[in-house]
């Protein structure tokens, strides 16, 4: 995002040097005509300046000249893609992808979509896409075999449970302290609940979704804490009758990045595009529209 160097081409005028004449030759030979060397011809083969311009950066660096190929999952789900139609720009990642494409200079027919399995895209080797987005968390292990852009989303911790839970209507972390919480084993949510929420009652750690469902229905816990993408999936698909009560302000840890082939020449260009979207506020607008308003997951104050 900030690493692209600015190439500067400076033209120079070179003058021919005159040799020193001896006193004797000066007396016996007429002075030579004064000459000036012609200016150097500019090197027209040098790489053009791209500066911080994502359009100039992307030119000639896509897998198909003049076309940007974007990949997502098969199928792709809300709130990331609505109606499994990423080309519509409806949904969080569909909107982010098309905004990045526009910043790179690709719109309309110059953007094409392909589908990939989640794990297949992370595997080493050539890619049939320029970048792929389907909630890929940036990790050092993955970065050994693929490139990632800078983060476009930091997944916050969220609170969810049965609709009539005591957690319904919470507005701040302070409101959460008196509740009974459950978290999935092996997740970062355990440390967040223990270190930040610091509930008054003992934390319930469940091994799987079935155990979490049982704990909710038997009133062992009031709510579950998980990252927002996980919470949205569980409430939509796995535990009927549950809802996301809110996402906790400033609690994001894992970042999502656009995935590219290892050492892709487009990586820096994508970073420039993302930075432009952050600077303009457009990325924040997209995030609020799809990850807060659409999901009906209000912000829970960190205070």
C-alpha positions as CSV (number, residue, x, y, z in Angstrom):
1,X,0.0,0.0,0.0
2,X,2.8,2.4,0.9
3,X,5.7,0.5,-0.4
4,X,5.6,1.3,-4.2
5,X,8.7,3.4,-5.0
6,X,8.4,6.5,-7.2
7,X,10.7,6.2,-10.3
8,X,12.1,9.6,-11.4
9,X,13.7,10.1,-14.8
10,X,16.1,13.1,-15.1
11,X,17.4,14.3,-18.5
12,X,21.0,15.6,-18.6
13,X,22.8,17.9,-21.1
14,X,26.4,16.8,-21.6
15,X,29.1,19.3,-22.8
16,X,32.2,18.1,-24.6
17,X,35.4,18.6,-22.6
18,X,38.2,20.5,-24.3
19,X,41.8,19.3,-24.0
20,X,44.6,21.6,-22.7
21,X,46.8,22.9,-25.5
22,X,50.5,23.5,-24.8
23,X,51.9,26.9,-25.2
24,X,53.8,25.8,-28.3
25,X,50.9,24.4,-30.1
26,X,48.9,27.5,-29.3
27,X,51.5,29.6,-31.0
28,X,51.9,27.5,-34.2
29,X,48.4,26.2,-34.8
30,X,45.1,28.0,-35.4
31,X,42.5,27.6,-32.7
32,X,40.0,24.8,-33.3
33,X,36.4,25.6,-33.9
34,X,34.4,25.6,-30.7
35,X,31.9,22.7,-30.6
36,X,29.2,21.6,-28.3
37,X,28.0,18.0,-28.0
38,X,24.3,17.3,-28.8
39,X,21.9,16.5,-25.9
40,X,21.5,12.9,-25.1
41,X,18.4,11.3,-26.6
42,X,15.9,10.4,-23.8
43,X,15.6,6.7,-23.1
44,X,12.1,5.9,-24.3
45,X,12.4,2.3,-23.2
46,X,12.5,3.2,-19.5
47,X,9.6,2.1,-17.4
48,X,6.9,4.8,-17.1
49,X,6.2,6.6,-13.8
50,X,3.4,5.1,-11.8
51,X,3.8,7.0,-8.6
52,X,0.8,6.3,-6.4
53,X,-1.5,5.7,-9.4
54,X,-3.1,2.3,-9.2
55,X,-4.3,2.5,-12.8
56,X,-0.8,3.0,-14.2
57,X,0.5,0.3,-11.8
58,X,-2.0,-2.3,-13.0
59,X,-1.5,-1.7,-16.7
60,X,0.0,-4.9,-18.2
61,X,0.0,-6.7,-14.9
62,X,-3.3,-8.7,-15.2
63,X,-3.4,-12.4,-16.3
64,X,-5.5,-11.3,-19.3
65,X,-4.5,-8.0,-20.9
66,X,-7.1,-5.3,-20.4
67,X,-9.3,-7.5,-18.2
68,X,-9.3,-8.0,-14.4
69,X,-10.2,-11.5,-13.3
70,X,-11.7,-11.7,-9.8
71,X,-12.4,-15.0,-7.9
72,X,-14.9,-15.8,-5.1
73,X,-16.4,-18.9,-3.7
74,X,-18.8,-21.4,-5.2
75,X,-21.3,-20.6,-4.0
76,X,-20.8,-17.2,-2.3
77,X,-23.1,-16.3,0.6
78,X,-24.6,-13.1,2.2
79,X,-23.6,-10.7,3.5
80,X,-20.5,-11.1,1.3
81,X,-22.3,-11.7,-2.0
82,X,-26.1,-11.4,-2.4
83,X,-27.9,-14.0,-4.4
84,X,-24.6,-15.6,-5.4
85,X,-24.1,-12.8,-8.0
86,X,-20.9,-11.0,-7.3
87,X,-21.0,-9.1,-10.6
88,X,-24.0,-7.1,-9.2
89,X,-21.8,-5.5,-6.6
90,X,-24.3,-6.4,-4.0
91,X,-22.8,-7.7,-0.8
92,X,-19.7,-6.7,1.2
93,X,-17.0,-8.5,-0.8
94,X,-18.7,-8.0,-4.1
95,X,-18.8,-4.2,-3.4
96,X,-15.2,-4.2,-2.2
97,X,-14.0,-6.1,-5.3
98,X,-15.7,-3.8,-7.8
99,X,-14.5,-0.7,-5.9
100,X,-10.9,-2.0,-6.1
101,X,-11.4,-2.9,-9.7
102,X,-12.6,0.6,-10.5
103,X,-9.5,2.1,-8.7
104,X,-7.4,-0.1,-10.9
105,X,-9.1,1.2,-14.0
106,X,-11.4,-1.8,-14.7
107,X,-15.2,-1.5,-15.0
108,X,-18.1,-3.2,-16.9
109,X,-16.9,-5.8,-19.4
110,X,-13.3,-5.3,-18.3
111,X,-14.1,-7.2,-15.1
112,X,-14.8,-11.0,-15.1
113,X,-15.5,-13.4,-12.3
114,X,-14.4,-17.0,-11.7
115,X,-15.2,-19.4,-8.9
116,X,-12.7,-21.4,-6.8
117,X,-12.8,-23.7,-3.8
118,X,-11.5,-22.0,-0.6
119,X,-8.6,-24.4,-0.1
120,X,-7.7,-24.7,-3.7
121,X,-7.0,-20.9,-4.0
122,X,-4.5,-21.1,-1.1
123,X,-2.5,-24.0,-2.6
124,X,0.8,-23.1,-4.2
125,X,1.0,-22.7,-7.9
126,X,-0.4,-20.6,-10.8
127,X,-3.8,-19.0,-10.4
128,X,-6.6,-18.4,-12.9
129,X,-7.5,-15.1,-11.2
130,X,-5.9,-11.8,-10.5
131,X,-7.2,-11.7,-6.9
132,X,-9.6,-13.8,-4.9
133,X,-11.7,-12.8,-1.9
134,X,-13.8,-15.1,0.2
135,X,-13.0,-14.1,3.8
136,X,-9.3,-15.1,3.7
137,X,-7.6,-14.3,7.0
138,X,-4.0,-13.1,6.5
139,X,-1.6,-15.5,8.2
140,X,2.2,-15.9,8.0
141,X,1.8,-19.6,7.0
142,X,-0.4,-18.7,4.0
143,X,1.9,-15.9,3.0
144,X,4.7,-18.5,2.3
145,X,2.8,-19.7,-0.8
146,X,0.5,-16.8,-1.8
147,X,0.4,-13.0,-1.7
148,X,-2.0,-11.0,0.4
149,X,-3.0,-7.4,0.0
150,X,-3.2,-5.2,3.1
151,X,-6.3,-5.9,5.1
152,X,-9.7,-4.7,3.9
153,X,-11.6,-5.9,6.9
154,X,-10.8,-6.7,10.5
155,X,-13.4,-9.1,11.9
156,X,-14.7,-8.0,15.3
157,X,-15.9,-10.2,18.1
158,X,-19.7,-10.5,18.1
159,X,-22.3,-11.6,20.7
160,X,-25.2,-13.9,19.6
161,X,-27.8,-16.2,21.2
162,X,-31.5,-17.0,21.4
163,X,-33.8,-14.1,20.6
164,X,-35.1,-13.9,24.1
165,X,-31.7,-14.0,25.7
166,X,-30.6,-11.6,28.5
167,X,-28.0,-10.4,26.1
168,X,-30.5,-8.9,23.7
169,X,-30.3,-5.1,23.7
170,X,-26.8,-4.8,25.1
171,X,-25.1,-1.6,24.1
172,X,-21.7,-1.7,25.8
173,X,-19.1,-4.1,27.0
174,X,-20.0,-3.0,30.5
175,X,-23.5,-4.5,29.9
176,X,-21.9,-7.8,29.1
177,X,-20.1,-8.4,32.4
178,X,-23.1,-9.9,34.2
179,X,-23.9,-12.4,31.5
180,X,-23.0,-16.1,31.2
181,X,-21.0,-16.7,28.1
182,X,-19.9,-19.6,25.9
183,X,-17.1,-19.8,23.4
184,X,-15.8,-22.4,21.1
185,X,-12.7,-24.3,22.1
186,X,-9.4,-23.2,20.4
187,X,-10.6,-19.7,19.3
188,X,-9.3,-16.2,20.0
189,X,-12.7,-15.4,21.5
190,X,-11.7,-17.2,24.8
191,X,-8.9,-14.7,25.5
192,X,-11.1,-11.8,24.5
193,X,-13.9,-12.8,26.9
194,X,-11.5,-13.5,29.7
195,X,-9.2,-10.4,29.2
196,X,-11.6,-7.7,28.0
197,X,-15.2,-8.5,28.9
198,X,-14.1,-10.2,32.2
199,X,-17.5,-11.6,33.0
200,X,-18.6,-12.1,36.6
201,X,-19.5,-15.8,35.9
202,X,-17.3,-18.7,34.7
203,X,-16.8,-19.0,31.0
204,X,-18.4,-22.1,29.3
205,X,-16.1,-23.6,26.6
206,X,-17.9,-25.9,24.2
207,X,-16.3,-28.4,21.8
208,X,-18.7,-28.1,18.9
209,X,-21.9,-26.3,17.6
210,X,-24.2,-29.1,19.0
211,X,-22.8,-28.5,22.5
212,X,-23.3,-24.7,22.1
213,X,-26.9,-25.2,21.0
214,X,-27.5,-27.4,24.0
215,X,-25.9,-24.8,26.4
216,X,-28.1,-22.1,25.0
217,X,-31.4,-24.0,25.1
218,X,-30.7,-25.3,28.6
219,X,-29.9,-21.8,29.9
220,X,-26.3,-22.8,30.8
221,X,-25.3,-19.7,29.0
222,X,-26.9,-16.4,27.9
223,X,-24.9,-15.9,24.7
224,X,-21.9,-16.9,22.7
225,X,-19.0,-14.8,21.7
226,X,-17.3,-15.4,18.3
227,X,-15.9,-13.4,15.4
228,X,-18.7,-11.8,13.4
229,X,-18.4,-13.9,10.3
230,X,-18.7,-17.1,12.4
231,X,-21.6,-15.6,14.3
232,X,-23.4,-14.7,11.1
233,X,-22.9,-18.2,9.7
234,X,-24.0,-20.0,12.9
235,X,-27.1,-17.9,13.3
236,X,-28.1,-18.2,9.7
237,X,-27.3,-21.9,9.1
238,X,-26.5,-23.9,12.2
239,X,-28.6,-22.9,15.2
240,X,-32.2,-22.0,14.5
241,X,-33.8,-19.2,16.5
242,X,-30.5,-17.4,17.2
243,X,-29.6,-13.8,16.3
244,X,-26.5,-11.6,16.4
245,X,-27.0,-9.0,19.2
246,X,-24.1,-6.8,18.1
247,X,-20.4,-6.5,17.2
248,X,-18.0,-5.1,19.7
249,X,-16.3,-1.9,18.7
250,X,-12.5,-2.1,18.2
251,X,-12.3,-5.8,18.9
252,X,-11.1,-6.9,15.4
253,X,-8.0,-9.0,15.4
254,X,-7.9,-11.3,12.3
255,X,-7.7,-9.3,9.0
256,X,-9.2,-10.3,5.7
257,X,-7.0,-9.7,2.7
258,X,-7.3,-10.1,-1.1
259,X,-5.4,-13.2,-2.1
260,X,-3.1,-13.2,-5.1
261,X,-0.5,-15.5,-6.7
262,X,2.9,-15.5,-4.9
263,X,5.0,-12.5,-6.0
264,X,2.2,-11.2,-8.2
265,X,3.1,-7.9,-9.9
266,X,-0.5,-6.7,-9.1
267,X,-0.1,-7.0,-5.3
268,X,1.2,-3.4,-4.9
269,X,-1.3,-2.1,-7.3
270,X,-4.2,-3.6,-5.2
271,X,-2.7,-2.1,-2.1
272,X,-2.7,1.4,-3.8
273,X,-6.3,0.9,-4.7
274,X,-7.3,-0.2,-1.2
275,X,-5.4,2.8,0.3
276,X,-7.4,5.1,-2.0
277,X,-10.6,3.6,-0.8
278,X,-9.6,4.0,2.8
279,X,-8.5,7.6,2.3
280,X,-11.8,8.5,0.6
281,X,-13.9,6.8,3.2
282,X,-15.5,4.6,0.6
283,X,-14.3,1.4,2.2
284,X,-15.7,2.4,5.6
285,X,-19.1,3.2,3.9
286,X,-19.2,-0.2,2.2
287,X,-18.3,-1.9,5.5
288,X,-21.0,-0.2,7.5
289,X,-23.6,-0.8,4.8
290,X,-23.1,-4.5,4.5
291,X,-21.5,-5.7,7.8
292,X,-23.6,-3.6,10.1
293,X,-26.8,-2.3,8.5
294,X,-27.5,-5.3,6.3
295,X,-26.6,-7.9,9.0
296,X,-28.5,-5.9,11.6
297,X,-25.5,-6.3,13.9
298,X,-25.3,-3.0,15.7
299,X,-22.1,-1.7,17.3
300,X,-21.6,-2.6,21.0
301,X,-19.5,0.2,22.6
302,X,-16.2,-0.8,24.0
303,X,-16.7,1.5,26.9
